[in-house]
Amino acid sequence: MKKVIIIITLFQIGLLSAQIAVEKQQVDGDGLLDFPANTTKGILLPIVETLPSNAVAGTLLMDKNDQIIKMNIESAWVPLSDSGSVAGVVFNTNNEIPGQNRIIMGSDTTAASGVLVLESSHKALVLPKIATPHTNVKSPYPGMICYDTTSKSMAVFDGLKWSYWK
């Protein structure tokens, strides 16, 4: 019985930290979601047909209509890339599941809408780290985002080319 209580207690302590390392043993620093260094895999942003009207600041997506990667800043959509291409993208044609079908990390609840919501007052997303993604990622997907360790900038792929942000 003591072992069960210890295991349950350790599990609950692990939930409090709410840090997840993907393809590595532990998170670097105060990252809420962290990826390994020297990878060629990035995060794929959702490609949406309709820009959400209730998006919070910091929301990232790719607009299917003008094929531009965008970020929401104070209720305005700011372009992070030139017009790209979604040619070759296979879209899910199933209806969305109604309700709160999302993953929230770092909190029990959130007012933000989104498929994956990272909610923390002291932890952040650590982007996948790729050295020169424009040469090392052989088949990037439209909406891919990562951190370029060579130029020390955020890189986004719009389906045609990479854009870099410092």
C-alpha positions, 0 to 999 in steps of 0.5 A, a space after each residue: 500500500 505504501 508503494 502505491 501511495 508513493 507512486 501516486 504522490 510522485 505522479 502528482 508531483 510530475 503533473 505539477 511541473 507540467 513540462 514535456 520533453 519530446 524525443 529527449 530525457 528532460 526539458 532544458 530550463 523552464 520550457 513547457 514543451 521542449 524538443 531535442 537539438 540537432 533535429 530536422 523535425 519542426 512544429 506544424 502550424 494548423 492551416 485554417 480556412 477561416 481566421 478565428 475571431 476569438 484568437 488570443 495574442 500569440 496565436 500562430 497559424 497558416 491561412 489557407 486562403 492567402 497561404 501566409 503564416 500569421 500571428 495574432 497581435 492585439 486582434 490583428 493578424 500579422 504576416 510572418 511570411 510571404 505568400 507560399 503554397 499549400 500544393 500537395 497538402 492533404 487536408 482532413 475533410 472530416 467534421 471537427 469534433 464539437 466542444 473543447 477538443 484541445 490539449 491544454 498544457 500548464 493549466 487545468 483550464 484556459 480562456 484561449 481557443 486553440 488545438 494546443 494551448 500552452 498556458 503558463 506564467 513562467 514557462 515557455 515553448 522551446 521550438 525544435 532546434 535545427 541548424 540551417 533548416 533551408 538546407 537540412 530539412 529535405 521535405 519541409 511541410 507548409 506551416 513548419 516552424 523551428 529555431 535556426 541554431 545557425 542564424 539564431 532566429 525563428 524560421 517558418 516555411 510557407 510551402 515555397 521558402 523559409 522566412 527568418 525572424 529575429 
